[in-house]
Amino acid sequence: MDEEFYIPVFYKGGEVNFTARLISSGYVYKIEVTVAESPLLYEKDDEGEWRALIDPENVPRHIDVELLKAISLSIDEILA
């Protein structure tokens, strides 16, 4: 599935929409979310929570950890 969709995220008192797409490989899937023109991958961890996979060499400069958490929560709510 290569179709893009939007993830509404409540962050700092407002709603922001991020472009995302589903990436599947066998039984595993990830969600690629574009933040500050950089793609970030989200996957489930061992506890079933969504986490961002961050490449230290390719991380957006002004990324906020609270924003990453808010995106994770939104993904979880959408897929619940």
C-alpha positions as protocol buffer text, in pm:
chain_id: "A"
residue {
  index: 1
  type: MET
  ca { x: 0 y: 0 z: 0 }
}
residue {
  index: 2
  type: ASP
  ca { x: 158 y: 324 z: -113 }
}
residue {
  index: 3
  type: GLU
  ca { x: -135 y: 556 z: -69 }
}
residue {
  index: 4
  type: GLU
  ca { x: -81 y: 854 z: 155 }
}
residue {
  index: 5
  type: PHE
  ca { x: -318 y: 945 z: 433 }
}
residue {
  index: 6
  type: TYR
  ca { x: -325 y: 1206 z: 708 }
}
residue {
  index: 7
  type: ILE
  ca { x: -278 y: 1156 z: 1079 }
}
residue {
  index: 8
  type: PRO
  ca { x: -441 y: 1426 z: 1292 }
}
residue {
  index: 9
  type: VAL
  ca { x: -226 y: 1500 z: 1597 }
}
residue {
  index: 10
  type: PHE
  ca { x: -322 y: 1715 z: 1894 }
}
residue {
  index: 11
  type: TYR
  ca { x: -9 y: 1905 z: 1991 }
}
residue {
  index: 12
  type: LYS
  ca { x: 39 y: 2218 z: 2203 }
}
residue {
  index: 13
  type: GLY
  ca { x: -331 y: 2297 z: 2214 }
}
residue {
  index: 14
  type: GLY
  ca { x: -400 y: 2256 z: 1842 }
}
residue {
  index: 15
  type: GLU
  ca { x: -447 y: 1994 z: 1575 }
}
residue {
  index: 16
  type: VAL
  ca { x: -178 y: 1931 z: 1315 }
}
residue {
  index: 17
  type: ASN
  ca { x: -212 y: 1690 z: 1022 }
}
residue {
  index: 18
  type: PHE
  ca { x: 87 y: 1487 z: 912 }
}
residue {
  index: 19
  type: THR
  ca { x: 119 y: 1294 z: 588 }
}
residue {
  index: 20
  type: ALA
  ca { x: 174 y: 923 z: 641 }
}
residue {
  index: 21
  type: ARG
  ca { x: 180 y: 593 z: 456 }
}
residue {
  index: 22
  type: LEU
  ca { x: 165 y: 229 z: 558 }
}
residue {
  index: 23
  type: ILE
  ca { x: 465 y: 11 z: 483 }
}
residue {
  index: 24
  type: SER
  ca { x: 410 y: -363 z: 513 }
}
residue {
  index: 25
  type: SER
  ca { x: 655 y: -648 z: 488 }
}
residue {
  index: 26
  type: GLY
  ca { x: 514 y: -991 z: 558 }
}
residue {
  index: 27
  type: TYR
  ca { x: 351 y: -988 z: 901 }
}
residue {
  index: 28
  type: VAL
  ca { x: 519 y: -665 z: 1008 }
}
residue {
  index: 29
  type: TYR
  ca { x: 407 y: -317 z: 923 }
}
residue {
  index: 30
  type: LYS
  ca { x: 539 y: 30 z: 991 }
}
residue {
  index: 31
  type: ILE
  ca { x: 395 y: 373 z: 942 }
}
residue {
  index: 32
  type: GLU
  ca { x: 606 y: 640 z: 777 }
}
residue {
  index: 33
  type: VAL
  ca { x: 512 y: 988 z: 897 }
}
residue {
  index: 34
  type: THR
  ca { x: 659 y: 1299 z: 736 }
}
residue {
  index: 35
  type: VAL
  ca { x: 769 y: 1551 z: 999 }
}
residue {
  index: 36
  type: ALA
  ca { x: 955 y: 1868 z: 900 }
}
residue {
  index: 37
  type: GLU
  ca { x: 1003 y: 1724 z: 551 }
}
residue {
  index: 38
  type: SER
  ca { x: 1177 y: 1418 z: 695 }
}
residue {
  index: 39
  type: PRO
  ca { x: 1027 y: 1068 z: 697 }
}
residue {
  index: 40
  type: LEU
  ca { x: 1008 y: 903 z: 1040 }
}
residue {
  index: 41
  type: LEU
  ca { x: 919 y: 537 z: 1080 }
}
residue {
  index: 42
  type: TYR
  ca { x: 690 y: 419 z: 1357 }
}
residue {
  index: 43
  type: GLU
  ca { x: 663 y: 55 z: 1461 }
}
residue {
  index: 44
  type: LYS
  ca { x: 526 y: -139 z: 1756 }
}
residue {
  index: 45
  type: ASP
  ca { x: 770 y: -223 z: 2033 }
}
residue {
  index: 46
  type: ASP
  ca { x: 771 y: -540 z: 2246 }
}
residue {
  index: 47
  type: GLU
  ca { x: 498 y: -396 z: 2469 }
}
residue {
  index: 48
  type: GLY
  ca { x: 268 y: -317 z: 2175 }
}
residue {
  index: 49
  type: GLU
  ca { x: 324 y: 58 z: 2191 }
}
residue {
  index: 50
  type: TRP
  ca { x: 410 y: 267 z: 1885 }
}
residue {
  index: 51
  type: ARG
  ca { x: 763 y: 410 z: 1884 }
}
residue {
  index: 52
  type: ALA
  ca { x: 954 y: 629 z: 1642 }
}
residue {
  index: 53
  type: LEU
  ca { x: 1265 y: 486 z: 1482 }
}
residue {
  index: 54
  type: ILE
  ca { x: 1511 y: 773 z: 1462 }
}
residue {
  index: 55
  type: ASP
  ca { x: 1826 y: 766 z: 1252 }
}
residue {
  index: 56
  type: PRO
  ca { x: 2069 y: 993 z: 1445 }
}
residue {
  index: 57
  type: GLU
  ca { x: 2230 y: 1104 z: 1119 }
}
residue {
  index: 58
  type: ASN
  ca { x: 1900 y: 1198 z: 957 }
}
residue {
  index: 59
  type: VAL
  ca { x: 1687 y: 1339 z: 1241 }
}
residue {
  index: 60
  type: PRO
  ca { x: 1510 y: 1670 z: 1184 }
}
residue {
  index: 61
  type: ARG
  ca { x: 1694 y: 1942 z: 1374 }
}
residue {
  index: 62
  type: HIS
  ca { x: 1406 y: 2086 z: 1571 }
}
residue {
  index: 63
  type: ILE
  ca { x: 1208 y: 1771 z: 1647 }
}
residue {
  index: 64
  type: ASP
  ca { x: 1029 y: 1777 z: 1980 }
}
residue {
  index: 65
  type: VAL
  ca { x: 1008 y: 1456 z: 2183 }
}
residue {
  index: 66
  type: GLU
  ca { x: 655 y: 1555 z: 2291 }
}
residue {
  index: 67
  type: LEU
  ca { x: 556 y: 1574 z: 1924 }
}
residue {
  index: 68
  type: LEU
  ca { x: 691 y: 1223 z: 1866 }
}
residue {
  index: 69
  type: LYS
  ca { x: 486 y: 1099 z: 2162 }
}
residue {
  index: 70
  type: ALA
  ca { x: 174 y: 1279 z: 2036 }
}
residue {
  index: 71
  type: ILE
  ca { x: 210 y: 1114 z: 1694 }
}
residue {
  index: 72
  type: SER
  ca { x: 245 y: 773 z: 1863 }
}
residue {
  index: 73
  type: LEU
  ca { x: -73 y: 834 z: 2061 }
}
residue {
  index: 74
  type: SER
  ca { x: -261 y: 940 z: 1749 }
}
residue {
  index: 75
  type: ILE
  ca { x: -152 y: 630 z: 1557 }
}
residue {
  index: 76
  type: ASP
  ca { x: -264 y: 414 z: 1848 }
}
residue {
  index: 77
  type: GLU
  ca { x: -603 y: 586 z: 1865 }
}
residue {
  index: 78
  type: ILE
  ca { x: -659 y: 555 z: 1489 }
}
residue {
  index: 79
  type: LEU
  ca { x: -576 y: 184 z: 1486 }
}
residue {
  index: 80
  type: ALA
  ca { x: -762 y: 97 z: 1809 }
}
